[in-house]
Amino acid sequence: FGSRLACLSPGILALLAHTAAPLAETMAENEAATKGERVQCFGRKKTAVAVALVRTGSGQVRINGCPITTVKPDILRVKVYEPLLLLGKERYSKVDIRLRVKGGGYTTQVYAMRQAIAKGIVAYYQKFIDEASKKEIKDILMAYDRSLIVADPRRCEPKKFGGRSARARFQKSYR
């Protein structure tokens, strides 16, 4: 492309440079405006990690590209809905939530998702709305279940030698 520009006259090159600069600026401003109001938060449980992208929108919640209504098993779907039900429609209808989930089993993925949703909404309110409403939301979530905001630090303990698991030892015989 650069070799084609070399054959153009200097006047045309100046005109191109003059029109391209404001166009690039307006494109950058539009991108900053659409990209601006979003936060990224994660939720963890054991080895499952869920990343929530919360942005200004119309109240859509998608998990790995699918609607939240497709979460399986059905019994655990309510667990994913918990942060949304606690906060009420008027609080999360202003945001779109996109989740990416990896690792762990289906139960731990559900717990990671609910934590990511809760932390994402709190972070969004802190960054783009106001501190008072963020505190109110955080208090509601903490009063219901602390694991919605604070991660569970428990992890699987590694196996040691001299036994079949982390703590159990092989049976000892004296004769």
Accessible surface in RSA format (square Angstrom, percent):
REM  Atomic radii and reference values for relative SASA: ProtOr
REM  Chains: A
REM  Algorithm: Lee & Richards
REM  Probe-radius: 1.40
REM  Slices: 20
REM RES _ NUM      All-atoms   Total-Side   Main-Chain    Non-polar    All polar
REM                ABS   REL    ABS   REL    ABS   REL    ABS   REL    ABS   REL
RES PHE A   1   178.07  89.1 137.16  85.0  40.91 106.4 137.82  83.6  40.25 115.2
RES GLY A   2    52.77  65.1   0.00   N/A  52.77  65.1  35.83  98.3  16.94  37.9
RES SER A   3    94.94  80.2  72.79  97.1  22.15  51.0  55.96 119.2  38.98  54.6
RES ARG A   4   171.45  72.0 166.66  85.0   4.80  11.4  55.67  76.1 115.79  70.2
RES LEU A   5    56.29  31.4  55.99  40.1   0.30   0.8  56.26  39.5   0.04   0.1
RES ALA A   6    83.44  76.7  48.51  74.9  34.93  79.5  59.31  83.5  24.14  63.9
RES CYS A   7   109.24  82.6  70.11  78.2  39.13  92.0  48.23 122.2  61.01  65.8
RES LEU A   8    61.54  34.3  52.69  37.7   8.84  22.2  53.85  37.8   7.69  20.7
RES SER A   9    54.41  46.0  45.25  60.4   9.16  21.1  44.05  93.8  10.36  14.5
RES PRO A  10   110.62  80.6 104.68  95.4   5.95  21.6 106.34  87.8   4.28  26.6
RES GLY A  11    52.33  64.5   0.00   N/A  52.33  64.5  41.49 113.8  10.84  24.3
RES ILE A  12    84.28  48.0  83.01  61.8   1.27   3.1  83.91  60.4   0.38   1.0
RES LEU A  13    67.26  37.5  63.56  45.5   3.70   9.3  63.88  44.9   3.38   9.1
RES ALA A  14    64.09  58.9  51.21  79.0  12.88  29.3  59.84  84.3   4.26  11.3
RES LEU A  15   113.99  63.5 109.86  78.6   4.13  10.4 113.38  79.6   0.61   1.6
RES LEU A  16    83.48  46.5  82.78  59.2   0.70   1.8  83.27  58.5   0.21   0.6
RES ALA A  17    65.42  60.2  50.96  78.6  14.46  32.9  59.68  84.0   5.75  15.2
RES HIS A  18   135.92  74.3 126.68  88.1   9.24  23.6  82.45  85.0  53.47  62.2
RES THR A  19    76.63  54.5  66.74  67.7   9.89  23.6  59.48  79.9  17.15  25.9
RES ALA A  20    54.48  50.1  49.67  76.7   4.80  10.9  52.39  73.8   2.08   5.5
RES ALA A  21    55.04  50.6  45.13  69.6   9.91  22.5  53.84  75.8   1.20   3.2
RES PRO A  22    69.92  51.0  68.02  62.0   1.90   6.9  69.86  57.7   0.07   0.4
RES LEU A  23   112.12  62.4 108.08  77.3   4.03  10.1 111.36  78.2   0.75   2.0
RES ALA A  24    60.62  55.7  51.53  79.5   9.09  20.7  55.97  78.8   4.65  12.3
RES GLU A  25   109.16  62.7 104.47  79.0   4.69  11.2  37.18  71.9  71.98  58.8
RES THR A  26    68.97  49.1  68.57  69.5   0.40   0.9  61.67  82.8   7.30  11.0
RES MET A  27   124.19  64.3 118.80  78.6   5.39  12.8 102.61  87.2  21.58  28.6
RES ALA A  28    61.47  56.5  49.65  76.6  11.83  26.9  57.16  80.5   4.32  11.4
RES GLU A  29   114.87  65.9 106.13  80.3   8.74  20.8  45.62  88.2  69.25  56.5
RES ASN A  30   100.32  69.2  97.87  94.6   2.45   5.9  24.44  58.8  75.88  73.3
RES GLU A  31   105.86  60.8 100.88  76.3   4.97  11.8  31.95  61.8  73.91  60.3
RES ALA A  32    62.67  57.6  49.99  77.1  12.68  28.8  57.35  80.8   5.32  14.1
RES ALA A  33    76.78  70.6  47.86  73.9  28.92  65.8  59.98  84.5  16.80  44.5
RES THR A  34   112.23  79.8  84.33  85.5  27.90  66.5  79.51 106.8  32.72  49.5
RES LYS A  35   109.11  53.2 100.42  61.6   8.68  20.7  57.46  51.7  51.65  55.0
RES GLY A  36    38.40  47.4   0.00   N/A  38.40  47.4  28.37  77.9  10.03  22.5
RES GLU A  37    76.23  43.8  74.51  56.4   1.71   4.1  25.73  49.8  50.50  41.2
RES ARG A  38    80.57  33.8  73.44  37.4   7.13  17.0   6.94   9.5  73.63  44.6
RES VAL A  39    14.59   9.6   9.34   8.5   5.25  12.6  14.59  12.7   0.00   0.0
RES GLN A  40   107.99  60.4  78.87  57.6  29.13  69.3  23.52  50.1  84.48  64.1
RES CYS A  41    21.74  16.4  17.13  19.1   4.60  10.8   4.74  12.0  17.00  18.3
RES PHE A  42    93.63  46.8  93.22  57.7   0.41   1.1  93.22  56.5   0.41   1.2
RES GLY A  43     0.00   0.0   0.00   N/A   0.00   0.0   0.00   0.0   0.00   0.0
RES ARG A  44   108.48  45.5 104.41  53.2   4.07   9.7  12.64  17.3  95.84  58.1
RES LYS A  45    42.28  20.6  42.25  25.9   0.04   0.1  19.49  17.5  22.79  24.3
RES LYS A  46   122.83  59.9 115.86  71.1   6.97  16.6  61.89  55.7  60.95  64.9
RES THR A  47   101.82  72.4  86.14  87.3  15.68  37.4  79.11 106.3  22.71  34.3
RES ALA A  48     0.00   0.0   0.00   0.0   0.00   0.0   0.00   0.0   0.00   0.0
RES VAL A  49    48.09  31.6  46.50  42.1   1.59   3.8  46.50  40.4   1.59   4.3
RES ALA A  50     0.00   0.0   0.00   0.0   0.00   0.0   0.00   0.0   0.00   0.0
RES VAL A  51    29.90  19.7  29.51  26.7   0.39   0.9  29.51  25.6   0.39   1.1
RES ALA A  52     0.00   0.0   0.00   0.0   0.00   0.0   0.00   0.0   0.00   0.0
RES LEU A  53    23.97  13.4  23.79  17.0   0.18   0.5  23.79  16.7   0.18   0.5
RES VAL A  54     0.00   0.0   0.00   0.0   0.00   0.0   0.00   0.0   0.00   0.0
RES ARG A  55    72.10  30.3  72.10  36.8   0.00   0.0  22.97  31.4  49.13  29.8
RES THR A  56    72.45  51.5  56.50  57.3  15.95  38.0  56.50  75.9  15.95  24.1
RES GLY A  57    31.53  38.9   0.00   N/A  31.53  38.9  16.75  46.0  14.78  33.1
RES SER A  58    87.42  73.9  62.72  83.7  24.70  56.9  48.68 103.7  38.74  54.3
RES GLY A  59    12.22  15.1   0.00   N/A  12.22  15.1   1.07   2.9  11.15  25.0
RES GLN A  60   104.35  58.4  98.89  72.3   5.46  13.0  29.74  63.3  74.61  56.6
RES VAL A  61    13.80   9.1   4.26   3.9   9.54  23.0   4.26   3.7   9.54  25.9
RES ARG A  62    79.30  33.3  79.02  40.3   0.28   0.7   9.20  12.6  70.10  42.5
RES ILE A  63    16.41   9.3  13.94  10.4   2.48   6.0  13.94  10.0   2.48   6.7
RES ASN A  64    89.51  61.7  61.26  59.2  28.25  68.0  33.22  80.0  56.29  54.4
RES GLY A  65    56.97  70.3   0.00   N/A  56.97  70.3  32.79  90.0  24.18  54.2
RES CYS A  66    61.61  46.6  60.20  67.1   1.41   3.3   6.32  16.0  55.29  59.6
RES PRO A  67    58.45  42.6  58.28  53.1   0.17   0.6  58.34  48.2   0.11   0.7
RES ILE A  68    16.30   9.3  16.18  12.1   0.12   0.3  16.18  11.6   0.12   0.3
RES THR A  69    79.73  56.7  73.14  74.1   6.59  15.7  58.98  79.2  20.75  31.4
RES THR A  70    72.46  51.5  58.33  59.1  14.14  33.7  55.66  74.8  16.81  25.4
RES VAL A  71    13.34   8.8   7.05   6.4   6.28  15.1  13.34  11.6   0.00   0.0
RES LYS A  72   141.37  69.0 126.93  77.9  14.44  34.4  90.59  81.5  50.78  54.1
RES PRO A  73    47.22  34.4  42.87  39.1   4.35  15.8  47.22  39.0   0.00   0.0
RES ASP A  74    84.28  59.0  74.24  73.9  10.05  23.8  29.53  69.5  54.75  54.6
RES ILE A  75   152.84  87.0 140.30 104.5  12.54  30.2 146.76 105.7   6.08  16.5
RES LEU A  76    26.76  14.9  26.76  19.1   0.00   0.0  26.76  18.8   0.00   0.0
RES ARG A  77    49.13  20.6  49.13  25.0   0.00   0.0   7.32  10.0  41.81  25.3
RES VAL A  78    86.37  56.8  86.37  78.2   0.01   0.0  86.37  75.0   0.00   0.0
RES LYS A  79    56.77  27.7  56.77  34.8   0.00   0.0  26.32  23.7  30.46  32.4
RES VAL A  80     0.00   0.0   0.00   0.0   0.00   0.0   0.00   0.0   0.00   0.0
RES TYR A  81    54.86  25.6  54.86  31.2   0.00   0.0  45.65  34.3   9.21  11.4
RES GLU A  82    18.13  10.4  17.33  13.1   0.80   1.9   8.39  16.2   9.73   7.9
RES PRO A  83     0.00   0.0   0.00   0.0   0.00   0.0   0.00   0.0   0.00   0.0
RES LEU A  84     4.74   2.6   4.07   2.9   0.67   1.7   4.18   2.9   0.57   1.5
RES LEU A  85   123.85  69.0 100.49  71.9  23.37  58.7 103.54  72.7  20.32  54.7
RES LEU A  86    56.14  31.3  34.10  24.4  22.05  55.4  38.11  26.8  18.03  48.5
RES LEU A  87     1.71   1.0   0.00   0.0   1.71   4.3   0.24   0.2   1.47   3.9
RES GLY A  88    21.56  26.6   0.00   N/A  21.56  26.6  21.56  59.2   0.00   0.0
RES LYS A  89   125.58  61.3 118.87  72.9   6.71  16.0  90.26  81.2  35.32  37.6
RES GLU A  90   114.86  65.9 106.24  80.4   8.62  20.5  68.75 133.0  46.11  37.6
RES ARG A  91    45.84  19.2  45.79  23.3   0.04   0.1   6.57   9.0  39.27  23.8
RES TYR A  92    35.32  16.5  35.32  20.1   0.00   0.0   6.15   4.6  29.17  36.0
RES SER A  93    36.50  30.8  29.82  39.8   6.68  15.4  16.51  35.2  19.99  28.0
RES LYS A  94   107.78  52.6 102.46  62.9   5.32  12.7  76.53  68.9  31.25  33.3
RES VAL A  95     0.79   0.5   0.52   0.5   0.26   0.6   0.52   0.5   0.26   0.7
RES ASP A  96    30.52  21.4  30.46  30.3   0.05   0.1   6.73  15.8  23.79  23.7
RES ILE A  97     0.95   0.5   0.11   0.1   0.84   2.0   0.11   0.1   0.84   2.3
RES ARG A  98   131.40  55.2 130.19  66.4   1.21   2.9  35.93  49.1  95.47  57.9
RES LEU A  99     3.70   2.1   0.00   0.0   3.70   9.3   0.00   0.0   3.70  10.0
RES ARG A 100   132.47  55.6 130.70  66.6   1.77   4.2  66.84  91.4  65.63  39.8
RES VAL A 101    12.82   8.4   1.60   1.5  11.21  27.0   1.76   1.5  11.05  30.0
RES LYS A 102   164.62  80.3 160.95  98.8   3.67   8.7 106.89  96.2  57.73  61.5
RES GLY A 103    40.08  49.4   0.00   N/A  40.08  49.4  30.10  82.6   9.98  22.3
RES GLY A 104    42.45  52.4   0.00   N/A  42.45  52.4  12.39  34.0  30.06  67.3
RES GLY A 105    42.94  53.0   0.00   N/A  42.94  53.0  36.42 100.0   6.52  14.6
RES TYR A 106   146.20  68.3 139.62  79.4   6.58  17.1  92.82  69.7  53.38  65.8
RES THR A 107    60.11  42.8  59.15  60.0   0.96   2.3  42.29  56.8  17.82  26.9
RES THR A 108    16.79  11.9  16.43  16.7   0.35   0.8  16.68  22.4   0.10   0.2
RES GLN A 109    48.89  27.3  48.89  35.7   0.00   0.0   1.58   3.4  47.31  35.9
RES VAL A 110     1.61   1.1   1.61   1.5   0.00   0.0   1.61   1.4   0.00   0.0
RES TYR A 111    62.30  29.1  58.64  33.4   3.66   9.5  32.17  24.2  30.13  37.1
RES ALA A 112     0.00   0.0   0.00   0.0   0.00   0.0   0.00   0.0   0.00   0.0
RES MET A 113     9.10   4.7   9.10   6.0   0.00   0.0   9.10   7.7   0.00   0.0
RES ARG A 114     1.79   0.8   1.79   0.9   0.00   0.0   0.57   0.8   1.22   0.7
RES GLN A 115     4.32   2.4   4.32   3.2   0.00   0.0   1.40   3.0   2.92   2.2
RES ALA A 116     0.00   0.0   0.00   0.0   0.00   0.0   0.00   0.0   0.00   0.0
RES ILE A 117     0.00   0.0   0.00   0.0   0.00   0.0   0.00   0.0   0.00   0.0
RES ALA A 118     0.00   0.0   0.00   0.0   0.00   0.0   0.00   0.0   0.00   0.0
RES LYS A 119    48.53  23.7  45.13  27.7   3.40   8.1  29.58  26.6  18.95  20.2
RES GLY A 120     0.00   0.0   0.00   N/A   0.00   0.0   0.00   0.0   0.00   0.0
RES ILE A 121     0.35   0.2   0.21   0.2   0.14   0.3   0.35   0.3   0.00   0.0
RES VAL A 122    12.19   8.0  12.19  11.0   0.00   0.0  12.19  10.6   0.00   0.0
RES ALA A 123    25.93  23.8  22.69  35.0   3.24   7.4  24.42  34.4   1.50   4.0
RES TYR A 124     6.04   2.8   6.04   3.4   0.00   0.0   0.39   0.3   5.65   7.0
RES TYR A 125     7.52   3.5   7.52   4.3   0.00   0.0   7.14   5.4   0.39   0.5
RES GLN A 126    93.37  52.2  77.51  56.6  15.86  37.8  11.92  25.4  81.45  61.8
RES LYS A 127   134.95  65.8 102.68  63.0  32.26  76.8  66.85  60.2  68.09  72.5
RES PHE A 128    54.95  27.5  24.99  15.5  29.95  77.9  29.53  17.9  25.41  72.7
RES ILE A 129    80.39  45.7  50.51  37.6  29.88  72.0  54.59  39.3  25.80  70.0
RES ASP A 130    69.20  48.5  63.30  63.0   5.90  14.0  37.42  88.1  31.79  31.7
RES GLU A 131    97.77  56.1  92.52  70.0   5.25  12.5  62.18 120.3  35.60  29.1
RES ALA A 132    73.48  67.6  57.41  88.6  16.07  36.6  65.93  92.9   7.54  20.0
RES SER A 133    24.96  21.1  22.75  30.4   2.21   5.1  24.34  51.8   0.62   0.9
RES LYS A 134    28.47  13.9  28.47  17.5   0.00   0.0   2.49   2.2  25.99  27.7
RES LYS A 135   124.18  60.6 123.62  75.9   0.56   1.3  90.33  81.3  33.85  36.1
RES GLU A 136    88.60  50.9  81.63  61.8   6.97  16.6  34.88  67.5  53.72  43.9
RES ILE A 137     0.00   0.0   0.00   0.0   0.00   0.0   0.00   0.0   0.00   0.0
RES LYS A 138    66.82  32.6  66.82  41.0   0.00   0.0  19.82  17.8  47.00  50.1
RES ASP A 139    73.65  51.6  67.93  67.6   5.72  13.5  29.12  68.5  44.53  44.4
RES ILE A 140    55.01  31.3  47.29  35.2   7.72  18.6  52.78  38.0   2.23   6.1
RES LEU A 141     0.00   0.0   0.00   0.0   0.00   0.0   0.00   0.0   0.00   0.0
RES MET A 142    65.76  34.1  53.25  35.2  12.51  29.8  53.25  45.3  12.51  16.6
RES ALA A 143    91.96  84.5  49.81  76.9  42.14  95.9  62.46  88.0  29.50  78.1
RES TYR A 144   112.35  52.5  81.13  46.2  31.22  81.2  61.88  46.5  50.47  62.2
RES ASP A 145    40.80  28.6  36.54  36.4   4.26  10.1  10.93  25.7  29.87  29.8
RES ARG A 146   151.39  63.6 146.55  74.7   4.84  11.5  56.50  77.2  94.89  57.5
RES SER A 147    43.20  36.5  36.34  48.5   6.86  15.8  34.93  74.4   8.27  11.6
RES LEU A 148     0.00   0.0   0.00   0.0   0.00   0.0   0.00   0.0   0.00   0.0
RES ILE A 149    22.33  12.7  16.48  12.3   5.85  14.1  16.48  11.9   5.85  15.9
RES VAL A 150    54.38  35.8  48.08  43.5   6.30  15.2  51.44  44.7   2.94   8.0
RES ALA A 151    43.64  40.1  31.39  48.4  12.24  27.9  31.39  44.2  12.24  32.4
RES ASP A 152    29.29  20.5  22.90  22.8   6.39  15.1  16.65  39.2  12.64  12.6
RES PRO A 153   115.10  83.9  91.90  83.8  23.20  84.3 100.19  82.7  14.92  92.7
RES ARG A 154   172.99  72.6 162.60  82.9  10.39  24.7  81.17 110.9  91.82  55.6
RES ARG A 155   123.79  52.0  92.85  47.3  30.94  73.7  62.35  85.2  61.44  37.2
RES CYS A 156   126.81  95.9  92.97 103.7  33.84  79.5  45.75 115.9  81.06  87.4
RES GLU A 157    70.92  40.7  53.99  40.8  16.93  40.3  33.31  64.4  37.61  30.7
RES PRO A 158    98.07  71.5  87.36  79.6  10.71  38.9  98.07  81.0   0.00   0.0
RES LYS A 159   126.37  61.6  97.19  59.6  29.18  69.5  78.90  71.0  47.46  50.6
RES LYS A 160    80.31  39.2  76.07  46.7   4.24  10.1  73.13  65.8   7.18   7.6
RES PHE A 161   184.10  92.1 174.59 108.1   9.51  24.7 178.23 108.1   5.87  16.8
RES GLY A 162    41.54  51.2   0.00   N/A  41.54  51.2  28.62  78.5  12.92  28.9
RES GLY A 163     0.07   0.1   0.00   N/A   0.07   0.1   0.00   0.0   0.07   0.2
RES ARG A 164   175.43  73.7 153.88  78.4  21.55  51.3  57.73  78.9 117.70  71.3
RES SER A 165    39.33  33.2  36.16  48.3   3.17   7.3  32.00  68.1   7.33  10.3
RES ALA A 166    20.37  18.7  13.87  21.4   6.50  14.8  13.87  19.5   6.50  17.2
RES ARG A 167   185.31  77.8 167.38  85.3  17.94  42.7  70.63  96.5 114.69  69.5
RES ALA A 168    31.98  29.4  20.43  31.5  11.55  26.3  30.79  43.4   1.19   3.2
RES ARG A 169   119.31  50.1  92.83  47.3  26.49  63.1  77.02 105.3  42.30  25.6
RES PHE A 170   131.09  65.6 114.99  71.2  16.11  41.9 118.11  71.6  12.99  37.2
RES GLN A 171   178.98 100.1 141.18 103.2  37.79  90.0  53.50 113.9 125.48  95.2
RES LYS A 172   153.59  74.9 127.10  78.0  26.49  63.1  86.99  78.3  66.60  70.9
RES SER A 173    90.11  76.1  58.68  78.3  31.43  72.4  44.97  95.8  45.15  63.2
RES TYR A 174   180.86  84.4 143.33  81.5  37.53  97.7 118.49  89.0  62.37  76.9
RES ARG A 175   262.06 110.0 195.28  99.5  66.77 159.0 109.88 150.2 152.18  92.2
END  Absolute sums over single chains surface
CHAIN  1 A    11837.8       9922.1       1915.8       7296.0       4541.8
END  Absolute sums over all chains
TOTAL         11837.8       9922.1       1915.8       7296.0       4541.8
